[in-house]
């Protein structure tokens, strides 16, 4: 075992993340995308992982260079990999489809068509065609002589430095819809639509869909005639978004048709192997609130009946809802559903801050559920109770693979051997070291789990400590996760590792409002931000103090997004903290209702209120930290991504300006060009600066 040293902010540059996964039909080969830092930007490259050559697979690198290669998809015969490539160092660079032969490393870009940046790609079942999504003209809101996506592509290809090929500013944007922006994407000037192209050389892509709406989550039917996708073509999609599953027959001119109608919403479609059924993730309630978890929906693949929930009593969300940036926060994972066979669906389910693959069985003839799971079942035995599954891949012959964390270890490829049907425990095997090798020489936090007594029941709380100091009384920082529909996991954030390395203990409570604990844990917090959730933060901290682990005179508080809201709220309602760091938080719920890119529907689902009535305004203001600004005495460091559209700067600046006028101790650090989760995915030097300032702030006030 190599000697381990304490982690420093500069070690952020050492972090790598295995962030995407696909699996061959026979389960013998996996392909992953591995992201690393080079200079001051990110690069991603593809690796082949042979799963039939011993316990720890020897990866083979498939791509190199200053590129961001991602979204790998193996052809049905595993002889080719289609993936999406963009230039590294330029977030606005156009992405295109490349087809690679893993046997000899040859790469072939698909011919350019009349489209812009590519989003995702999928092979047809016979391997002869590729479907992909890409941005298209006409521009939605742009006014003036704006280059087409085709011209923009040509201009970028002719420019050696992509930064010099940026599209010129438009004359204006004539906004007619409320969905003209999205965090991490900025202005949504063009929709992405569906294209199909022959996989052979020389063919040009053919656009399949069009309209004032977008396409995502593409999936071929087993006969190769139909593609299902997620879309919301309704006239009210911008004010009442309810995406559902649609389909289009790719070889005729018929318009798209609804395929899986859910009263609420649905997405991530997947056809059964016999083409009879369609599974998706969604809810059947018309206006779901945050306490209603998305589940597996099933419907006939011909759209003849409305979808029904496969496990209506599960009360746990499908997908990885755990909160750790050891998964990179760069890309959303693939949680399923996937069909293992005509009677078995596999998907990731989150439960109590962990996430695991779970089997759902149906009658292949009727679609009726068989023995639906009541909670996460035996796929999560023993030490795997402390694992998270970020991305799932299922081979038709039965192999199940995931990208996931285990304890404090960063994400790796893991496979499931056996299924537990004989009453025994399935066996999980870690197959790679690509994603966690950077941790080997760095001391990791000592993670312990406690159930803190709370008014609503036990609060599952992780406590991170410096190695060898688990029982000492230490200066302590309580870290509140985002969401609030997040949940701390056994795998800590990088910021937790750095705080522990500096000698702090970190308390990570899954307070009421946290996902993965069921609707009864979320419901009391709806419409009561700063109520039961704040009480649970205090209760968890009190418990750690009572255990003798935290010094009550040297307490700090930290949080991002909803966690930033909680920091802003706590410093205005208590004086128990010596220092606070609020990041991309919320200050004024009244203005943030419209200023946030997702504010109106987010606030509806959270029962926050709205500014459309006096009562709604009163409810929003009651849950606004700005209301308590005169009471703030805690030194407050405010960190903010300048391009954040989820919790925008002008909201948090209200608190900063008010505190300055009150003469309180406050600093406001604004990071240019960075969006909501820049702390985990922003430019590396800004991530390092952010972490250094945070550590120095706590040192200044908690070390005296």
Secondary structure per residue as TSV (DSSP state, phi and psi in degrees):
chain	resnum	aa	ss	phi	psi
A	1	X	-	360.0	122.4
A	2	X	-	-67.4	155.1
A	3	X	-	-64.9	132.7
A	4	X	-	-101.6	136.1
A	5	X	B	-113.2	165.9
A	6	X	-	-72.6	148.5
A	7	X	-	-82.5	144.7
A	8	X	-	-124.4	162.8
A	9	X	G	-54.9	-33.5
A	10	X	G	-62.0	-22.4
A	11	X	G	-71.4	-8.8
A	12	X	G	-55.4	-32.8
A	13	X	G	-68.1	-16.0
A	14	X	G	-83.3	-18.8
A	15	X	-	-65.7	134.6
A	16	X	-	-125.2	158.5
A	17	X	E	-138.8	124.0
A	18	X	E	-84.1	106.8
A	19	X	E	-116.0	-6.6
A	20	X	E	-142.8	152.1
A	21	X	E	-148.7	137.9
A	22	X	E	-138.4	157.2
A	23	X	E	-131.5	138.5
A	24	X	-	-69.3	160.9
A	25	X	T	-62.5	-29.8
A	26	X	T	-90.9	0.6
A	27	X	S	74.1	9.0
A	28	X	S	-92.3	-17.9
A	29	X	E	-134.6	133.2
A	30	X	E	-117.4	150.8
A	31	X	E	-125.0	132.1
A	32	X	E	-126.2	159.4
A	33	X	E	-108.7	130.2
A	34	X	E	-117.9	120.3
A	35	X	E	-98.7	136.0
A	36	X	E	-139.9	174.6
A	37	X	E	-110.2	129.1
A	38	X	E	-129.2	117.0
A	39	X	T	65.7	-116.4
A	40	X	T	-123.0	28.3
A	41	X	E	-144.8	173.0
A	42	X	E	-100.0	144.6
A	43	X	E	-125.6	148.3
A	44	X	E	-132.1	135.2
A	45	X	E	-133.0	156.3
A	46	X	E	-94.9	144.9
A	47	X	E	-132.3	139.9
A	48	X	E	-91.1	133.5
A	49	X	E	-120.5	100.9
A	50	X	E	-73.1	120.8
A	51	X	T	-95.6	3.8
A	52	X	T	-113.6	21.9
A	53	X	S	-125.7	47.1
A	54	X	-	104.6	171.0
A	55	X	S	-64.6	-51.5
A	56	X	S	-97.5	112.7
A	57	X	-	-72.3	147.1
A	58	X	-	-95.4	107.3
A	59	X	-	-71.3	150.6
A	60	X	E	-122.7	121.5
A	61	X	E	-72.3	133.3
A	62	X	-	-106.2	-29.3
A	63	X	-	-133.6	155.4
A	64	X	-	-141.3	177.0
A	65	X	S	99.1	177.3
A	66	X	S	-80.4	70.5
A	67	X	E	-135.0	162.4
A	68	X	E	-115.0	96.1
A	69	X	E	-97.4	128.9
A	70	X	E	-155.6	-175.5
A	71	X	E	53.6	49.0
A	72	X	E	-70.4	137.0
A	73	X	E	-136.2	119.1
A	74	X	E	-75.8	138.8
A	75	X	-	-66.7	160.7
A	76	X	T	-56.0	-31.8
A	77	X	T	-93.2	4.7
A	78	X	S	63.5	16.9
A	79	X	S	-89.0	-13.2
A	80	X	-	-141.6	155.3
A	81	X	E	-123.4	122.6
A	82	X	E	-95.9	138.6
A	83	X	E	-150.3	170.5
A	84	X	E	-107.4	129.9
A	85	X	E	-123.4	138.6
A	86	X	E	-138.4	158.9
A	87	X	E	-66.9	140.7
A	88	X	T	-74.9	152.4
A	89	X	T	83.4	-0.9
A	90	X	-	-138.5	101.1
A	91	X	T	-65.7	-20.2
A	92	X	T	-94.0	2.1
A	93	X	S	-62.9	142.3
A	94	X	-	-68.9	135.2
A	95	X	-	-97.8	141.5
A	96	X	E	-133.2	168.1
A	97	X	E	-94.2	134.3
A	98	X	E	-125.8	140.6
A	99	X	E	-111.3	128.3
A	100	X	E	-120.7	141.8
A	101	X	-	-100.0	108.1
A	102	X	T	-62.9	-20.3
A	103	X	T	-71.8	-37.9
A	104	X	T	-124.6	-1.4
A	105	X	-	80.0	2.4
A	106	X	-	-66.9	143.5
A	107	X	E	-126.3	139.5
A	108	X	E	-136.1	109.3
A	109	X	E	-67.1	140.9
A	110	X	-	-69.0	147.3
A	111	X	-	-57.9	140.7
A	112	X	-	-70.9	142.1
A	113	X	-	-119.3	-164.0
A	114	X	S	-86.0	60.7
A	115	X	-	-145.1	165.9
A	116	X	-	-101.8	-137.0
A	117	X	-	-66.9	136.8
A	118	X	E	-85.4	144.3
A	119	X	E	-106.5	-51.8
A	120	X	E	-145.4	166.5
A	121	X	E	-145.8	148.9
A	122	X	E	-150.2	136.4
A	123	X	E	-79.9	145.6
A	124	X	-	-71.2	158.0
A	125	X	T	-59.5	-29.1
A	126	X	T	-90.0	-0.5
A	127	X	S	74.2	9.7
A	128	X	S	-92.5	-19.2
A	129	X	E	-133.6	158.6
A	130	X	E	-123.4	139.1
A	131	X	E	-108.3	145.7
A	132	X	E	-152.3	161.5
A	133	X	E	-106.6	145.5
A	134	X	E	-156.6	153.0
A	135	X	E	-67.1	145.2
A	136	X	-	-135.1	160.1
A	137	X	S	-83.3	161.1
A	138	X	S	-83.6	157.2
A	139	X	-	-59.4	147.2
A	140	X	S	-76.8	-45.2
A	141	X	S	-128.5	-8.1
A	142	X	E	-68.9	139.5
A	143	X	E	-119.2	135.8
A	144	X	S	109.6	-178.1
A	145	X	S	-76.9	86.3
A	146	X	-	-98.7	128.7
A	147	X	-	-60.1	145.9
A	148	X	-	-70.2	166.0
A	149	X	H	-64.4	-31.9
A	150	X	H	-65.5	-43.7
A	151	X	H	-66.5	-37.9
A	152	X	H	-63.0	-39.1
A	153	X	H	-63.4	-44.9
A	154	X	H	-64.2	-40.6
A	155	X	H	-64.7	-40.2
A	156	X	H	-67.9	-38.5
A	157	X	H	-65.3	-29.2
A	158	X	H	-85.4	-7.7
A	159	X	-	-100.3	124.2
A	160	X	S	-67.3	-39.2
A	161	X	S	-103.5	112.3
A	162	X	G	-59.6	-27.5
A	163	X	G	-64.4	-26.6
A	164	X	G	-82.2	-5.6
A	165	X	G	-105.6	18.3
A	166	X	-	-63.2	144.2
A	167	X	-	-65.7	136.3
A	168	X	-	-66.2	156.7
A	169	X	-	-65.1	139.6
A	170	X	-	-72.4	163.6
A	171	X	S	-62.2	-43.0
A	172	X	E	-165.8	171.0
A	173	X	E	-121.7	119.0
A	174	X	-	-92.8	101.6
A	175	X	-	-88.7	124.1
A	176	X	-	-123.1	-4.1
A	177	X	S	-133.8	159.0
A	178	X	S	-87.3	4.1
A	179	X	-	-112.5	40.2
A	180	X	S	-83.9	-1.0
A	181	X	E	-146.5	157.9
A	182	X	E	-157.2	138.0
A	183	X	T	-62.9	136.8
A	184	X	T	86.2	-17.6
A	185	X	T	-116.4	-18.4
A	186	X	E	71.6	-134.2
A	187	X	E	-76.9	128.2
A	188	X	-	-90.1	73.9
A	189	X	-	-75.0	-21.1
A	190	X	S	-139.5	142.2
A	191	X	-	-80.8	156.9
A	192	X	E	-98.0	133.8
A	193	X	E	-126.5	175.5
A	194	X	E	-90.5	135.1
A	195	X	E	-128.1	153.3
A	196	X	E	-132.1	140.9
A	197	X	E	-144.0	142.9
A	198	X	E	-64.8	138.0
A	199	X	S	-73.2	-13.7
A	200	X	S	-71.8	169.8
A	201	X	T	-71.0	144.0
A	202	X	T	89.8	-16.3
A	203	X	-	-72.3	145.2
A	204	X	-	-102.6	145.1
A	205	X	-	-64.4	149.5
A	206	X	E	-118.7	124.9
A	207	X	E	-76.6	131.3
A	208	X	-	-102.9	-38.9
A	209	X	-	-119.5	160.3
A	210	X	-	-158.5	166.1
A	211	X	S	131.8	174.6
A	212	X	S	-85.4	60.7
A	213	X	S	-166.4	168.5
A	214	X	-	-121.8	165.4
A	215	X	-	-119.0	140.5
A	216	X	E	-151.9	168.0
A	217	X	E	59.0	53.0
A	218	X	E	-74.9	144.0
A	219	X	E	-151.4	126.2
A	220	X	E	-79.8	147.0
A	221	X	-	-76.3	157.0
A	222	X	T	-59.7	-27.7
A	223	X	T	-85.0	-2.2
A	224	X	S	72.9	13.9
A	225	X	S	-99.1	-23.0
A	226	X	E	-129.3	145.2
A	227	X	E	-121.5	126.1
A	228	X	E	-94.3	151.3
A	229	X	E	-158.1	166.2
A	230	X	E	-96.3	133.6
A	231	X	E	-160.6	163.1
A	232	X	-	-138.7	85.9
A	233	X	-	-81.6	5.7
A	234	X	S	-67.7	157.7
A	235	X	T	-70.3	-18.9
A	236	X	T	-105.5	18.3
A	237	X	T	-61.6	-28.2
A	238	X	T	-80.9	-24.1
A	239	X	T	-108.1	-21.4
A	240	X	S	-140.5	73.1
A	241	X	-	-66.9	123.9
A	242	X	-	-141.5	73.1
A	243	X	-	-64.7	145.6
A	244	X	E	-137.8	-176.7
A	245	X	E	-95.6	128.9
A	246	X	E	-120.4	170.7
A	247	X	E	-147.1	154.4
A	248	X	E	-141.7	139.6
A	249	X	E	-86.1	120.2
A	250	X	T	-77.8	-12.9
A	251	X	T	-107.8	9.7
A	252	X	S	-133.4	179.6
A	253	X	-	-101.3	15.9
A	254	X	-	-68.5	144.1
A	255	X	-	-72.0	162.1
A	256	X	-	-58.8	152.2
A	257	X	E	-131.1	149.0
A	258	X	E	-66.9	137.1
A	259	X	E	-117.4	-39.9
A	260	X	E	-131.0	94.7
A	261	X	-	-86.7	120.3
A	262	X	-	-118.8	137.1
A	263	X	S	-59.5	-35.8
A	264	X	S	-86.4	-93.3
A	265	X	E	-155.7	161.9
A	266	X	E	-155.6	152.7
A	267	X	E	-164.0	-176.2
A	268	X	E	54.4	57.0
A	269	X	E	-72.2	154.2
A	270	X	E	-154.4	125.4
A	271	X	E	-79.2	145.5
A	272	X	-	-68.4	156.9
A	273	X	T	-58.5	-29.9
A	274	X	T	-89.5	1.3
A	275	X	S	74.3	10.2
A	276	X	S	-87.3	-32.2
A	277	X	E	-125.6	159.3
A	278	X	E	-127.4	131.3
A	279	X	E	-111.3	151.0
A	280	X	E	-155.6	173.9
A	281	X	E	-109.0	130.7
A	282	X	E	178.0	-167.9
A	283	X	E	-134.0	153.7
A	284	X	-	-101.4	-7.3
A	285	X	S	-74.7	142.7
A	286	X	T	-66.1	-45.4
A	287	X	T	-129.4	72.7
A	288	X	-	-64.9	140.7
A	289	X	-	-98.8	175.0
A	290	X	T	-64.9	-17.2
A	291	X	T	-85.9	2.1
A	292	X	S	-102.1	113.3
A	293	X	-	-82.6	140.2
A	294	X	-	-67.6	137.0
A	295	X	E	-126.1	-174.7
A	296	X	E	-82.5	126.5
A	297	X	E	-109.3	146.0
A	298	X	E	-130.9	144.1
A	299	X	E	-154.9	158.7
A	300	X	E	-59.6	140.9
A	301	X	T	-68.7	-13.4
A	302	X	T	-90.8	2.7
A	303	X	S	73.3	17.4
A	304	X	-	-78.8	-15.4
A	305	X	S	-137.5	152.2
A	306	X	-	-68.0	148.7
A	307	X	-	-67.6	152.1
A	308	X	E	-130.0	151.5
A	309	X	E	-74.6	137.7
A	310	X	S	-80.8	-29.7
A	311	X	-	-140.0	72.4
A	312	X	T	-63.9	-18.2
A	313	X	T	-100.9	9.3
A	314	X	-	-63.7	-44.3
A	315	X	-	58.3	35.1
A	316	X	S	-140.7	145.7
A	317	X	-	-80.3	143.2
A	318	X	B	-74.9	135.8
A	319	X	S	110.7	171.9
A	320	X	-	-94.0	101.6
A	321	X	-	-100.2	13.9
A	322	X	-	-82.6	158.5
A	323	X	B	-116.4	95.6
A	324	X	-	-151.2	136.2
A	325	X	G	-91.1	11.7
A	326	X	G	-67.8	-13.2
A	327	X	G	-90.8	1.3
A	328	X	-	93.6	-29.8
A	329	X	S	57.7	19.1
A	330	X	S	-87.7	-36.2
A	331	X	S	-140.2	149.3
A	332	X	-	-72.3	142.7
A	333	X	-	-78.9	173.9
A	334	X	-	-109.3	100.2
A	335	X	-	-88.4	0.4
A	336	X	-	95.8	-171.9
A	337	X	-	-79.4	150.1
A	338	X	E	-127.1	145.2
A	339	X	E	-90.5	122.8
A	340	X	E	-82.2	-35.6
A	341	X	E	-160.6	176.5
A	342	X	T	-60.2	-14.3
A	343	X	T	-115.7	6.3
A	344	X	E	-136.1	127.7
A	345	X	E	-113.8	138.3
A	346	X	E	-119.1	134.3
A	347	X	E	-151.0	158.3
A	348	X	E	-81.7	132.9
A	349	X	E	-121.4	135.6
A	350	X	E	-97.2	133.7
A	351	X	E	-146.9	119.1
A	352	X	T	53.0	49.0
A	353	X	T	76.9	7.7
A	354	X	E	-124.1	168.0
A	355	X	E	-147.7	135.1
A	356	X	E	-143.8	153.5
A	357	X	E	-66.9	138.1
A	358	X	E	-132.1	140.2
A	359	X	E	-92.2	137.2
A	360	X	E	-121.2	123.4
A	361	X	E	-103.3	140.3
A	362	X	E	-130.8	160.0
A	363	X	-	-77.2	116.1
A	364	X	T	-61.3	-20.4
A	365	X	T	-86.8	-37.1
A	366	X	T	-110.5	-17.8
A	367	X	-	79.3	2.6
A	368	X	-	-73.2	143.6
A	369	X	E	-69.2	145.8
A	370	X	E	-118.3	119.1
A	371	X	S	50.1	60.3
A	372	X	-	-63.9	141.3
A	373	X	-	-67.8	139.7
A	374	X	S	-89.8	-25.5
A	375	X	S	-159.0	-179.5
A	376	X	S	-61.1	123.7
A	377	X	-	-91.9	-150.4
A	378	X	T	-73.4	1.3
A	379	X	T	-71.7	-2.6
A	380	X	S	-125.0	61.7
A	381	X	-	-87.2	166.9
A	382	X	G	47.8	-135.2
A	383	X	G	-64.2	-15.4
A	384	X	G	-72.1	-5.1
A	385	X	G	-63.7	-17.0
A	386	X	G	-106.5	31.1
A	387	X	E	-110.7	158.1
A	388	X	E	-127.6	145.1
A	389	X	E	-114.2	111.1
A	390	X	E	-86.1	-43.1
A	391	X	E	-136.3	138.1
A	392	X	E	-116.6	143.3
A	393	X	E	-140.0	134.8
A	394	X	E	-129.2	123.0
A	395	X	-	-86.6	144.3
A	396	X	T	-55.8	-30.7
A	397	X	T	-78.1	-5.3
A	398	X	S	122.1	-13.4
A	399	X	-	-64.9	133.1
A	400	X	E	-117.8	127.4
A	401	X	E	-128.4	149.7
A	402	X	E	-137.5	154.7
A	403	X	E	-97.8	126.0
A	404	X	E	-165.2	168.6
A	405	X	E	-94.9	159.2
A	406	X	E	-139.8	112.6
A	407	X	T	59.6	-129.1
A	408	X	T	-90.2	1.3
A	409	X	E	-76.6	138.6
A	410	X	E	-69.7	174.8
A	411	X	E	-66.8	137.8
A	412	X	E	-140.1	167.7
A	413	X	E	-78.5	130.8
A	414	X	E	-132.3	145.3
A	415	X	E	-121.2	152.5
A	416	X	E	-104.5	122.9
A	417	X	E	-109.3	120.9
A	418	X	-	83.0	160.8
A	419	X	-	-125.7	4.1
A	420	X	S	76.7	5.8
A	421	X	T	-65.3	-22.5
A	422	X	T	-87.2	8.7
A	423	X	S	93.3	-12.2
A	424	X	S	-86.0	179.7
A	425	X	-	-93.2	134.9
A	426	X	-	-66.2	155.5
A	427	X	E	-111.3	122.8
A	428	X	E	-97.2	140.1
A	429	X	E	-130.5	126.8
A	430	X	E	-78.7	125.7
A	431	X	-	-107.3	-10.4
A	432	X	-	-136.8	164.4
A	433	X	-	-126.2	10.2
A	434	X	T	-59.4	-36.9
A	435	X	T	-92.5	-19.0
A	436	X	T	-117.0	-1.1
A	437	X	G	-59.0	-30.7
A	438	X	G	-64.1	-19.9
A	439	X	G	-82.8	-12.6
A	440	X	T	-60.4	-37.2
A	441	X	T	-96.6	7.5
A	442	X	B	-113.9	128.5
A	443	X	-	-63.5	133.1
A	444	X	-	-101.5	154.5
A	445	X	-	-61.8	148.0
A	446	X	E	-85.2	109.7
A	447	X	E	-99.6	125.7
A	448	X	E	-127.2	146.7
A	449	X	E	-107.7	134.3
A	450	X	E	-129.6	152.6
A	451	X	E	-104.3	103.7
A	452	X	E	-82.3	131.9
A	453	X	-	-62.7	132.9
A	454	X	-	-139.8	162.7
A	455	X	T	-62.5	-28.8
A	456	X	T	-97.6	2.0
A	457	X	S	126.1	176.7
A	458	X	-	-60.0	137.5
A	459	X	E	-104.6	108.8
A	460	X	E	-65.1	124.6
A	461	X	E	-134.8	125.4
A	462	X	E	-91.7	137.5
A	463	X	E	-121.7	118.3
A	464	X	E	-100.5	130.6
A	465	X	E	-132.4	156.0
A	466	X	-	-64.2	140.8
A	467	X	T	-55.0	133.4
A	468	X	T	84.9	0.2
A	469	X	-	-127.5	30.7
A	470	X	T	-67.8	-22.9
A	471	X	T	-109.6	0.3
A	472	X	S	-76.2	155.9
A	473	X	-	-87.4	117.8
A	474	X	E	-126.6	156.2
A	475	X	E	-59.3	138.8
A	476	X	E	-132.8	139.1
A	477	X	E	-116.4	127.4
A	478	X	E	-94.2	127.9
A	479	X	E	-111.7	122.3
A	480	X	E	-103.0	127.0
A	481	X	-	-73.2	170.3
A	482	X	S	-86.3	-177.6
A	483	X	T	126.0	-96.6
A	484	X	T	-70.6	-0.2
A	485	X	T	-81.4	49.5
A	486	X	-	-112.6	-175.5
A	487	X	-	-163.1	127.5
A	488	X	B	-61.8	144.0
A	489	X	-	-115.2	169.3
A	490	X	S	-59.5	-26.1
A	491	X	S	-83.4	120.0
A	492	X	-	-82.5	158.6
A	493	X	-	-66.2	158.6
A	494	X	H	-60.2	-36.5
A	495	X	H	-63.2	-32.0
A	496	X	H	-67.3	-44.3
A	497	X	H	-60.2	-38.0
A	498	X	H	-73.7	-37.0
A	499	X	H	-64.8	-43.1
A	500	X	H	-63.1	-40.9
A	501	X	H	-62.5	-27.4
A	502	X	T	-83.7	-2.6
A	503	X	T	103.0	9.8
A	504	X	-	-95.1	151.6
A	505	X	E	-94.1	143.5
A	506	X	E	-122.7	128.1
A	507	X	E	-104.1	127.7
A	508	X	E	-125.5	86.9
A	509	X	E	-91.3	137.9
A	510	X	-	-93.8	82.5
A	511	X	-	-73.1	169.4
A	512	X	T	-58.3	135.9
A	513	X	T	106.9	-18.6
A	514	X	-	-69.0	139.6
A	515	X	T	-74.8	170.2
A	516	X	T	83.0	2.6
A	517	X	S	-115.0	6.5
A	518	X	-	96.7	163.3
A	519	X	H	-63.4	-31.6
A	520	X	H	-66.5	-20.8
A	521	X	H	-86.9	-22.0
A	522	X	H	-91.6	-41.2
A	523	X	H	-56.1	-42.0
A	524	X	T	-62.8	-21.0
A	525	X	T	-88.6	-14.5
A	526	X	T	-63.1	127.4
A	527	X	T	69.5	14.6
A	528	X	-	-138.1	41.8
A	529	X	T	-58.3	131.3
A	530	X	T	88.4	4.3
A	531	X	T	-103.1	-100.1
A	532	X	H	-65.4	-29.8
A	533	X	H	-68.0	-43.5
A	534	X	H	-64.5	-38.4
A	535	X	H	-60.8	-37.0
A	536	X	H	-71.4	-34.1
A	537	X	H	-59.8	-46.7
A	538	X	H	-63.4	-41.3
A	539	X	H	-64.6	-42.7
A	540	X	H	-63.9	-41.5
A	541	X	H	-67.0	-40.9
A	542	X	H	-58.6	-40.2
A	543	X	H	-64.8	-42.6
A	544	X	H	-67.1	-35.6
A	545	X	H	-64.8	-44.2
A	546	X	H	-61.8	-29.3
A	547	X	T	-76.7	-5.4
A	548	X	T	80.8	16.4
A	549	X	-	-94.6	-23.8
A	550	X	E	-120.6	138.0
A	551	X	E	-82.0	113.1
A	552	X	E	-63.9	-16.9
A	553	X	E	-93.0	-0.6
A	554	X	E	-137.6	69.8
A	555	X	E	-113.0	137.9
A	556	X	E	-124.8	165.8
A	557	X	E	-138.7	142.0
A	558	X	E	-142.5	146.9
A	559	X	E	-176.3	152.9
A	560	X	E	-122.0	143.0
A	561	X	T	64.7	-120.5
A	562	X	H	-58.0	-35.3
A	563	X	H	-61.4	-36.5
A	564	X	H	-65.4	-39.3
A	565	X	H	-54.9	-47.7
A	566	X	H	-63.8	-38.0
A	567	X	H	-60.7	-49.7
A	568	X	H	-59.4	-37.3
A	569	X	H	-70.5	-45.9
A	570	X	H	-64.9	-39.8
A	571	X	H	-71.0	-17.4
A	572	X	H	-92.9	-6.2
A	573	X	H	-124.7	-0.2
A	574	X	-	-155.4	154.9
A	575	X	-	-112.0	20.4
A	576	X	-	-77.7	-15.2
A	577	X	-	-97.1	137.6
A	578	X	S	-84.7	-22.5
A	579	X	E	-156.5	152.8
A	580	X	E	-144.3	146.1
A	581	X	E	-129.2	115.8
A	582	X	E	-109.7	129.9
A	583	X	E	-127.8	124.8
A	584	X	S	44.6	52.1
A	585	X	-	-94.4	-159.6
A	586	X	-	-128.5	136.1
A	587	X	S	-116.9	-50.0
A	588	X	-	-124.0	101.9
A	589	X	H	-64.9	-25.9
A	590	X	H	-65.1	-50.1
A	591	X	H	-76.8	-30.8
A	592	X	H	-70.7	-18.7
A	593	X	H	-53.5	-42.9
A	594	X	H	-100.1	-27.3
A	595	X	H	-72.4	-30.3
A	596	X	S	-75.2	142.2
A	597	X	T	-61.2	-26.2
A	598	X	T	-119.0	16.8
A	599	X	H	-56.2	-53.8
A	600	X	H	-59.2	-49.5
A	601	X	H	-74.3	-31.8
A	602	X	H	-60.9	-48.3
A	603	X	H	-67.3	-33.0
A	604	X	H	-62.2	-48.9
A	605	X	H	-66.0	-29.2
A	606	X	T	-90.7	2.1
A	607	X	T	54.8	38.6
A	608	X	-	-76.7	-34.1
A	609	X	-	118.4	179.0
A	610	X	-	-152.7	161.6
A	611	X	T	-87.3	21.4
A	612	X	T	-93.4	0.0
A	613	X	S	-153.7	156.4
A	614	X	H	-57.8	-39.4
A	615	X	H	-65.5	-41.2
A	616	X	H	-63.2	-40.1
A	617	X	H	-64.9	-41.4
A	618	X	H	-61.4	-39.8
A	619	X	H	-66.5	-43.1
A	620	X	H	-62.4	-44.4
A	621	X	H	-67.0	-35.7
A	622	X	H	-60.3	-27.6
A	623	X	T	-103.7	24.3
A	624	X	-	-106.9	122.5
A	625	X	G	-58.6	-29.6
A	626	X	G	-57.9	-27.5
A	627	X	G	-59.5	-26.8
A	628	X	G	-107.9	16.9
A	629	X	G	-59.9	-33.6
A	630	X	G	-65.7	-18.3
A	631	X	G	-90.2	-5.0
A	632	X	-	-74.3	121.5
A	633	X	-	-122.4	-12.4
A	634	X	S	-74.5	130.6
A	635	X	E	-56.1	125.3
A	636	X	E	-123.3	123.6
A	637	X	E	-101.0	122.9
A	638	X	E	-109.2	121.0
A	639	X	E	-110.7	137.5
A	640	X	E	-148.8	132.0
A	641	X	E	-78.9	124.1
A	642	X	T	-67.4	-26.7
A	643	X	T	-98.4	14.4
A	644	X	-	-68.8	120.1
A	645	X	S	-101.6	-10.6
A	646	X	S	-79.6	-50.7
A	647	X	S	-126.0	83.2
A	648	X	-	-71.3	157.0
A	649	X	H	-56.9	-40.6
A	650	X	H	-65.5	-18.4
A	651	X	H	-74.0	-50.3
A	652	X	H	-71.7	-25.2
A	653	X	H	-65.1	-23.6
A	654	X	H	-61.9	-41.1
A	655	X	H	-69.9	-42.1
A	656	X	H	-61.0	-48.2
A	657	X	H	-62.9	-41.7
A	658	X	H	-63.0	-42.6
A	659	X	H	-66.2	-36.4
A	660	X	H	-62.7	-43.5
A	661	X	H	-67.0	-25.9
A	662	X	H	-84.7	-6.7
A	663	X	T	75.5	26.1
A	664	X	-	-89.3	164.6
A	665	X	-	-80.0	110.5
A	666	X	E	-152.5	141.7
A	667	X	E	-129.2	145.9
A	668	X	E	-127.1	117.8
A	669	X	E	-114.2	120.7
A	670	X	E	-110.9	123.9
A	671	X	E	-102.6	114.0
A	672	X	T	-61.1	145.3
A	673	X	T	68.2	2.3
A	674	X	-	-99.3	142.0
A	675	X	-	-100.2	-160.1
A	676	X	T	-63.1	-40.6
A	677	X	T	-109.9	39.1
A	678	X	H	-59.4	-24.1
A	679	X	H	-59.2	-27.0
A	680	X	H	-112.1	-21.6
A	681	X	H	-131.5	4.9
A	682	X	S	-77.7	-178.5
A	683	X	-	-58.2	134.1
A	684	X	H	-54.7	-41.2
A	685	X	H	-65.8	-30.7
A	686	X	H	-73.0	-36.4
A	687	X	H	-62.4	-41.7
A	688	X	H	-66.4	-43.8
A	689	X	H	-61.8	-43.7
A	690	X	H	-58.1	-45.9
A	691	X	H	-70.7	-37.4
A	692	X	H	-63.5	-43.6
A	693	X	H	-63.7	-39.1
A	694	X	H	-63.8	-47.6
A	695	X	H	-62.6	-43.5
A	696	X	H	-64.4	-34.9
A	697	X	H	-65.5	-45.8
A	698	X	H	-68.0	-37.5
A	699	X	H	-60.2	-39.3
A	700	X	H	-63.0	-35.2
A	701	X	H	-112.1	-18.5
A	702	X	H	-104.1	-8.5
A	703	X	-	-95.7	-7.2
A	704	X	-	-81.2	360.0
